[in-house]
Amino acid sequence: MVSIGYTAWPLYNLLVLVRAMETRDIETVTRHVYFDAVRMSPTNQLVADYLRRTGIQISPLAQSMAAAALGIANPVAKKLISPEALSELMALGWPIWGRSMPRPYSNACLL
């Protein structure tokens, strides 16, 4: 019985989040999204890509510390990934400049 609840609870939360996004219920979406973690994902990717491109070898702990320091100090990430930005995206849709830009890995870019 516990295993059913353990499996069903995250699925229920996902359903609540999807329904809130469909109905543009910003308050519910904001309660279910941990924005600090969402901001850290692209920051971790940027640090990992920088280290890969430069060939610098550091420990995973140092890499995560660098990403955390960059994420905390980066006001751009806080502005782009915030409850206000999410609210604007859900209310107005994708920004116009985002629609006309080619996707970085689309077939058009490979030609």
Contact map, one row per residue, 1 for C-alpha under 8 A:
111110000000000000000000000000000000000000000000000000000000000000000000000000000000000000000000000000000000000
111111000000000000000000000000000000000000000000000000000000000000000000000000000000000000000000000000000000000
111111100000000000000000000000000000000000000000000000000000000000000000000000000000000000000000000000000000000
111111110000000000000000000000000000000000000000000000000000000000000000000000000000000000000000000000000000000
111111111000000000000000000000000000000000000000000000000000000000000000000000000000000000000000000000000000000
011111111100000000000000000000000000000000000000000000000000000000000000000000000000000000000000000000000000000
001111111110000000000000000000000000000000000000000000000000000000000000000000000000000000000000000000000000000
000111111111000000000000000000000000000000000000000000000000000000000000000000000000000000000000000000000000000
000011111111100000000000000000000000000000000000000000000000000000000000000000000000000000000000000000000000000
000001111111110000000000000000000000000000000000000000000000000000000000000000000000000000000000000000000000000
000000111111111000000000000000000000000000000000000000000000000000000000000000000000000000000000000000000000000
000000011111111100000000000000000000000000000000000000000000000000000000000000000000000000000000000000000000000
000000001111111110000000000000010000000000000000000000000000000000000000000000000000000000000000000000000000000
000000000111111111000000000000000000000000000000000000000000000000000000000000000000000000000000000000000000000
000000000011111111100000000000000000000000000000000000000000000000000000000000000000000000000000000000000000000
000000000001111111110000000000000000000000000000000000000000000000000000000000000000000000000000000000000000000
000000000000111111111000000110010000000000000000000000000000000000000000000000000000000000000000000000000000000
000000000000011111111100000000000000000000000000000000000000000000000000000000000000000000000000000000000000000
000000000000001111111110000000000000000000000000000000000000000000000000000000000000000000000000000000000000000
000000000000000111111111110110000000000000000000000000000000000000000000000000000000000000000000000000000000000
000000000000000011111111110010000000000000000000000000000000000000000000000000000000000001000000000000000000000
000000000000000001111111100000000000000000000000000000000000000000000000000000000000000000000000000000000000000
000000000000000000111111100000000000000000000000000000000000000000000000000000000000000000000000000000000000000
000000000000000000011111110000000000000000000000000000000000000000000000000000000000000001100000000000000000000
000000000000000000011111111110000000000000000000000000000000000000000000000000000000000000000000000000000000000
000000000000000000011001111111000000000000000000000000000000000000000000000000000010011000000000000000000000000
000000000000000000000000111111100000000000000000000000000000000000000000000000000000000000000000000000000000000
000000000000000010010000111111110000000000000000000000000000000000000000000000000000000000000000000000000000000
000000000000000010011000111111111000000000000000000000000000000000000000000000000000000000000000000000000000000
000000000000000000000000011111111100000000000000000000000000000000000000000000000010000000000000000000000000000
000000000000000000000000001111111100000000000000000000000000000000000000000000000000000000000000000000000000000
000000000000100010000000000111111100000000000000000000000000000000000000000000000000000000000000000000000000000
000000000000000000000000000011111110010000000000000000000000000000000000000000000000000000000000000000000000000
000000000000000000000000000001111111110000000000000000000000000000000000000000000000000000000000000000000000000
000000000000000000000000000000001111111000000000000000000000000000000000000000001110000000000000000000000000000
000000000000000000000000000000000111111100000000000000000000000000000000000000000000000000000000000000000000000
000000000000000000000000000000000111111110000000000000000000000000000000000000000000000000000000000000000000000
000000000000000000000000000000001111111111000000000000000000000000000000000000001000000000000000000000000000000
000000000000000000000000000000000011111111100000000000000000000000000010000011001000000000000000000000000000000
000000000000000000000000000000000001111111110000000000000000000000110010000000000000000000000000000000000000000
000000000000000000000000000000000000111111111000000000000000000000000000000000000000000000000000000000000000000
000000000000000000000000000000000000011111111100000000000000000000000000000000000000000000000000000000000000000
000000000000000000000000000000000000001111111110000000000000000000110110000000000000000000000000000000000000000
000000000000000000000000000000000000000111111111000000000000000100110000000000000000000000000000000000000000000
000000000000000000000000000000000000000011111111100000000000000000000000000000000000000000000000000000000000000
000000000000000000000000000000000000000001111111110000000000000000000000000000000000000000000000000000000000000
000000000000000000000000000000000000000000111111111000000000001001100000000000000000000000000000000000000000000
000000000000000000000000000000000000000000011111111100000000001000000000000000000000000000000000000000000000000
000000000000000000000000000000000000000000001111111110000000000000000000000000000000000000000000000000000000000
000000000000000000000000000000000000000000000111111111000000000000000000000000000000000000000000000000000000000
000000000000000000000000000000000000000000000011111111111000000000000000000000000000000000000000000000000000000
000000000000000000000000000000000000000000000001111111110000000000000000000000000000000000000000000000000000000
000000000000000000000000000000000000000000000000111111100000000000000000000000000000000000000000000000000000000
000000000000000000000000000000000000000000000000011111110000000000000000000000000000000000000000000000000000000
000000000000000000000000000000000000000000000000001111111000000000000000000000000000000000000000000000000000000
000000000000000000000000000000000000000000000000001101111100000000000000000000000000000000000000000000000000000
000000000000000000000000000000000000000000000000001000111110000000000000000000000000000000000000000000000000000
000000000000000000000000000000000000000000000000000000011111011000000000000000000000000000000000000000000000000
000000000000000000000000000000000000000000000000000000001111111000000000000000000000000000000000000000000000000
000000000000000000000000000000000000000000000000000000000111111100000000000000000000000000000000000000000000000
000000000000000000000000000000000000000000000000000000000011111110000000000000000000000000000000000000000000000
000000000000000000000000000000000000000000000000000000000111111111000000000000000000000000000000000000000000000
000000000000000000000000000000000000000000000011000000000111111111100000000000000000000000000000000000000000000
000000000000000000000000000000000000000000010000000000000001111111110000000000000000000000000000000000000000000
000000000000000000000000000000000000000000000000000000000000111111111000000000000000000000000000000000000000000
000000000000000000000000000000000000000000000010000000000000011111111100000000000000000000000000000000000000000
000000000000000000000000000000000000000100110010000000000000001111111110000000000000000000000000000000000000000
000000000000000000000000000000000000000100110000000000000000000111111111000000000000000000000000000000000000000
000000000000000000000000000000000000000000000000000000000000000011111111100000000000000000000000000000000000000
000000000000000000000000000000000000000000100000000000000000000001111111110000000000000000000000000000000000000
000000000000000000000000000000000000001100100000000000000000000000111111110010000000000000000000000000000000000
000000000000000000000000000000000000000000000000000000000000000000011111111000000000000000000000000000000000000
000000000000000000000000000000000000000000000000000000000000000000001111111000000000000000000000000000000000000
000000000000000000000000000000000000000000000000000000000000000000000111111111000000000000000000000000000000000
000000000000000000000000000000000000000000000000000000000000000000000001111111100000000000000000000000000000000
000000000000000000000000000000000000000000000000000000000000000000000000011111110000000000000000000000000000000
000000000000000000000000000000000000001000000000000000000000000000000010011111111000000000000000000000000000000
000000000000000000000000000000000000001000000000000000000000000000000000011111111100000000000000000000000000000
000000000000000000000000000000000000000000000000000000000000000000000000001111111100100000000000000000000000000
000000000000000000000000000000000000000000000000000000000000000000000000000111111100100000000000000000000000000
000000000000000000000000000000000010011000000000000000000000000000000000000011111110110000000000000000000000000
000000000000000000000000000000000010000000000000000000000000000000000000000001111111110000000000000000000000000
000000000000000000000000010001000010000000000000000000000000000000000000000000001111111000000000000000000000000
000000000000000000000000000000000000000000000000000000000000000000000000000000000111111100000000000000000000000
000000000000000000000000000000000000000000000000000000000000000000000000000000111111111110000000000000000000000
000000000000000000000000010000000000000000000000000000000000000000000000000000001111111111000000000000000000000
000000000000000000000000010000000000000000000000000000000000000000000000000000000011111111100000000000000000000
000000000000000000000000000000000000000000000000000000000000000000000000000000000001111111111000000000000000000
000000000000000000000000000000000000000000000000000000000000000000000000000000000000111111111110000000000000000
000000000000000000001001000000000000000000000000000000000000000000000000000000000000011111111000000000000000000
000000000000000000000001000000000000000000000000000000000000000000000000000000000000001111111000000000000000000
000000000000000000000000000000000000000000000000000000000000000000000000000000000000000111111110000000000000000
000000000000000000000000000000000000000000000000000000000000000000000000000000000000000111111110000000000000000
000000000000000000000000000000000000000000000000000000000000000000000000000000000000000010011111011000000000000
000000000000000000000000000000000000000000000000000000000000000000000000000000000000000010011111111000000000000
000000000000000000000000000000000000000000000000000000000000000000000000000000000000000000000111111100000000000
000000000000000000000000000000000000000000000000000000000000000000000000000000000000000000000011111110000000000
000000000000000000000000000000000000000000000000000000000000000000000000000000000000000000000111111110000000000
000000000000000000000000000000000000000000000000000000000000000000000000000000000000000000000111111111000000000
000000000000000000000000000000000000000000000000000000000000000000000000000000000000000000000001111111000000000
000000000000000000000000000000000000000000000000000000000000000000000000000000000000000000000000111111100000000
000000000000000000000000000000000000000000000000000000000000000000000000000000000000000000000000001111110101100
000000000000000000000000000000000000000000000000000000000000000000000000000000000000000000000000000011111100100
000000000000000000000000000000000000000000000000000000000000000000000000000000000000000000000000000001111100100
000000000000000000000000000000000000000000000000000000000000000000000000000000000000000000000000000000111110110
000000000000000000000000000000000000000000000000000000000000000000000000000000000000000000000000000001111111110
000000000000000000000000000000000000000000000000000000000000000000000000000000000000000000000000000000001111111
000000000000000000000000000000000000000000000000000000000000000000000000000000000000000000000000000001000111111
000000000000000000000000000000000000000000000000000000000000000000000000000000000000000000000000000001111111111
000000000000000000000000000000000000000000000000000000000000000000000000000000000000000000000000000000001111111
000000000000000000000000000000000000000000000000000000000000000000000000000000000000000000000000000000000011111
